[in-house]
Amino acid sequence: MQRCCAGFAIIGCLLGATLPARAAIRFASVEILRPLFAHLLGSPPEMRMDVVPDVYEGGYARISVYAQGASVGGMRIDELWIRLVGASLDPAALSEGTVKIWQVRDSAIYGRLTLSSLERFLNEQGNITDVRITRREDAVVATGVLRFNGVPARVSVRGLFQVFGEPEIRFHIDALSVNGLPMPFVIVDKLERQMNPVVDFRSWPVPFKIRSLRPTGQGFVLSTQRDFAQPCNDCGGPELRLTP
């Protein structure tokens, strides 16, 4: 009996030593992550999150984000879905108001961009005005007014958005003309190098690798999934159905 009581006493001491340590573990709620992701996405007018914490500090079984009007490199994305599975975030960085991800088991991003949003982005750059964008099959044709030494000139660019499974979107110029005159390759190549990449995820906590960028009736869809017609259904936000 004395040994049994002593055994219970030892167990009680062990529990007393471990319970405070477990109670000291902090679980960051969705309200802690919301302002951090809102800042990362350029303070979108609408954003919804679903967060499932893991059993260790800074760990999350799942982080799902849906945003309208999110900003990626200054470009507004009409709708954006983000999913992180098995994410480990730096607790010290969280306390300082930043998102730093140590590792993530799986990640996905899915976004819709309309031609009108792309026009608005280009018109806000300051060096070109009256931008109009149309589509010719997979190609994009952009026209606008650009000033050379104070003299306005009508510029027309035709090209394709390209992705290569890297965390960036590039634009390849097929043709460039100024006031109806075609520009030589040297000028086209210089402009293309200056403007690319048009979207870059390398500076993000998760450098999403874009595997598909396809035209739709109103604009484009970008995705880390090769099948762009299938959105990230468990990323949060409303259900989205697209027809290739």
CORBEL-V932255 format. One record per pair of residues at least 4 apart in sequence whose ideal C-beta (glycine too) atoms are under 6 Angstrom apart, sorted by the first residue. I is the first residue (numbers start at 0). J is the second residue. D is the distance in whole Angstrom. If there is no record, write none. Layout:
I & J & D
I & J & D
//
This chain:
14 & 18 & 6
24 & 56 & 5
25 & 56 & 6
26 & 52 & 4
27 & 31 & 4
27 & 93 & 6
29 & 33 & 6
29 & 48 & 5
29 & 50 & 4
32 & 36 & 6
32 & 50 & 6
33 & 48 & 6
35 & 98 & 5
36 & 64 & 6
37 & 42 & 6
37 & 46 & 6
40 & 66 & 5
40 & 69 & 4
41 & 70 & 3
43 & 66 & 4
43 & 67 & 6
43 & 68 & 5
43 & 69 & 4
44 & 68 & 5
45 & 67 & 4
46 & 66 & 4
47 & 65 & 5
47 & 235 & 6
48 & 64 & 5
49 & 63 & 4
49 & 235 & 5
50 & 62 & 6
51 & 60 & 4
51 & 61 & 4
52 & 59 & 6
53 & 58 & 3
53 & 59 & 6
53 & 60 & 5
56 & 90 & 5
57 & 87 & 6
57 & 88 & 4
57 & 90 & 4
58 & 87 & 5
59 & 86 & 5
61 & 84 & 5
62 & 83 & 4
62 & 86 & 6
63 & 82 & 5
63 & 234 & 5
63 & 235 & 4
64 & 81 & 4
65 & 80 & 6
65 & 235 & 4
65 & 236 & 3
66 & 79 & 5
67 & 78 & 6
68 & 75 & 5
69 & 76 & 5
69 & 79 & 4
70 & 75 & 6
71 & 76 & 6
71 & 198 & 6
72 & 198 & 5
72 & 199 & 6
74 & 120 & 5
75 & 116 & 5
76 & 110 & 5
76 & 112 & 6
77 & 111 & 5
77 & 113 & 5
77 & 116 & 6
78 & 111 & 4
79 & 110 & 5
80 & 109 & 4
80 & 231 & 5
80 & 234 & 4
80 & 236 & 6
81 & 108 & 5
82 & 107 & 5
82 & 231 & 5
82 & 234 & 4
83 & 103 & 5
83 & 106 & 5
84 & 104 & 5
84 & 105 & 4
85 & 104 & 3
86 & 100 & 6
86 & 103 & 5
87 & 101 & 4
87 & 102 & 5
88 & 93 & 6
88 & 100 & 6
89 & 99 & 4
92 & 97 & 5
92 & 99 & 4
98 & 204 & 5
100 & 204 & 4
100 & 205 & 6
106 & 205 & 5
107 & 223 & 5
107 & 231 & 5
108 & 207 & 4
108 & 223 & 5
109 & 222 & 5
109 & 230 & 5
109 & 231 & 5
110 & 221 & 5
111 & 220 & 6
112 & 116 & 6
112 & 218 & 5
112 & 219 & 5
113 & 217 & 5
113 & 218 & 4
114 & 132 & 5
114 & 218 & 5
117 & 132 & 6
118 & 130 & 5
118 & 132 & 5
121 & 130 & 4
122 & 130 & 5
127 & 143 & 4
127 & 145 & 5
128 & 144 & 5
129 & 143 & 5
129 & 144 & 5
130 & 143 & 4
131 & 142 & 5
132 & 141 & 5
133 & 140 & 5
135 & 140 & 6
137 & 214 & 6
138 & 157 & 6
138 & 159 & 6
140 & 157 & 5
141 & 156 & 5
142 & 155 & 5
143 & 154 & 6
144 & 151 & 5
145 & 152 & 6
145 & 154 & 5
146 & 151 & 5
147 & 152 & 6
152 & 177 & 5
152 & 178 & 5
153 & 178 & 5
154 & 177 & 6
155 & 176 & 5
156 & 175 & 5
157 & 173 & 5
157 & 174 & 5
158 & 170 & 5
158 & 171 & 5
158 & 172 & 4
158 & 173 & 5
159 & 171 & 5
160 & 168 & 6
160 & 170 & 6
160 & 212 & 5
161 & 169 & 5
161 & 171 & 5
162 & 168 & 6
162 & 209 & 4
162 & 212 & 5
164 & 208 & 5
164 & 210 & 5
166 & 200 & 4
166 & 201 & 5
166 & 206 & 4
166 & 207 & 6
166 & 208 & 6
167 & 196 & 4
167 & 199 & 5
168 & 197 & 6
168 & 198 & 4
168 & 209 & 6
169 & 195 & 5
169 & 196 & 5
170 & 197 & 5
172 & 187 & 5
172 & 191 & 5
175 & 182 & 4
175 & 187 & 5
176 & 180 & 6
176 & 181 & 5
182 & 186 & 4
182 & 187 & 6
184 & 188 & 6
200 & 206 & 5
200 & 207 & 5
201 & 206 & 5
207 & 223 & 5
208 & 223 & 6
209 & 221 & 6
210 & 223 & 6
210 & 225 & 5
211 & 222 & 5
211 & 225 & 6
211 & 227 & 4
212 & 219 & 6
212 & 221 & 5
213 & 220 & 5
213 & 227 & 5
214 & 219 & 6
215 & 220 & 6
220 & 227 & 5
222 & 227 & 5
228 & 241 & 5
228 & 243 & 5
230 & 239 & 4
//
